[in-house]
Amino acid sequence: MMILGPNMNFDGLLVMILLIMFGPAILLAIIGIIVYKKHKKAAKVLFILAALYLIISLGICGALIAGV
């Protein structure tokens, strides 16, 4: 039984990894934009969290994609 065959399609796996990498950061940024007019301090915290999540997820998931 072959685990990895020549005709296997990994598009779904790649999309899932990209959603894990960028999804929460984009969601936090959108929420920050919505909240910005009423609560500027909370919006800044959300923007910082989005940037921090993006930096960490690019490092971890990027290492997974690169195979390091």
PAVEXDREN-271288 format. One line per field, with one value per residue (C-alpha): residue number from 1; residue in one letter; y, x, z. Coordinates in steps of 0.25 Angstrom, whole numbers, plus 5000, padded with zeros to 4 digits. Each point is the difference from the previous one (the first is absolute). Example, Ala and Ser with C-alpha at 12.3 -4.5 7.8 and 13.67 -1.06 7.14 Angstrom:
<nodes>
num c(1	2)
residuo c(A	S)
yy c(4982	5014)
xx c(5049	5006)
zz c(5031	4998)
</nodes>
This chain:
<nodes>
num c(1	2	3	4	5	6	7	8	9	10	11	12	13	14	15	16	17	18	19	20	21	22	23	24	25	26	27	28	29	30	31	32	33	34	35	36	37	38	39	40	41	42	43	44	45	46	47	48	49	50	51	52	53	54	55	56	57	58	59	60	61	62	63	64	65	66	67	68)
residuo c(M	M	I	L	G	P	N	M	N	F	D	G	L	L	V	M	I	L	L	I	M	F	G	P	A	I	L	L	A	I	I	G	I	I	V	Y	K	K	H	K	K	A	A	K	V	L	F	I	L	A	A	L	Y	L	I	I	S	L	G	I	C	G	A	L	I	A	G	V)
yy c(5000	5013	5012	5011	4997	5007	5004	5006	5014	5009	5012	4999	4999	5012	5008	4996	5004	5014	5002	4996	5010	5012	4998	5004	5012	5005	4998	5007	5012	5001	5000	5011	5008	4999	5003	5012	5011	4997	4994	5004	4994	4986	5001	5003	4987	4992	5005	4997	4986	4998	5004	4991	4988	5002	5001	4987	4993	5003	4995	4987	4996	5006	4990	4989	5004	5001	4987	5005)
xx c(5000	5006	4998	5004	4996	5004	4986	4996	4995	5004	4992	4991	5011	5007	4987	4998	5015	4998	4987	5006	5012	4992	4985	5001	5009	4990	4988	5007	5003	4986	4995	5010	4995	4986	5002	5010	4990	4994	5012	5013	5008	4994	5001	5015	5001	4993	5010	5012	4994	4998	5014	5005	4992	5004	5015	4999	4992	5009	5011	4994	4991	5011	5010	4990	4998	5015	5003	5010)
zz c(5000	4996	5009	4990	4986	4987	4998	5013	5001	5012	4996	5012	5010	4994	5001	5014	5004	4994	5007	5013	4997	4995	5005	5014	4997	4990	5009	5011	4991	4994	5015	5003	4988	5005	5014	4997	5000	5014	5007	4995	5011	4998	4985	5002	5008	4990	4989	5008	5003	4985	4997	5011	4995	4986	5003	5009	4990	4988	5008	5004	4988	4991	5006	4998	4985	4998	5006	5010)
</nodes>
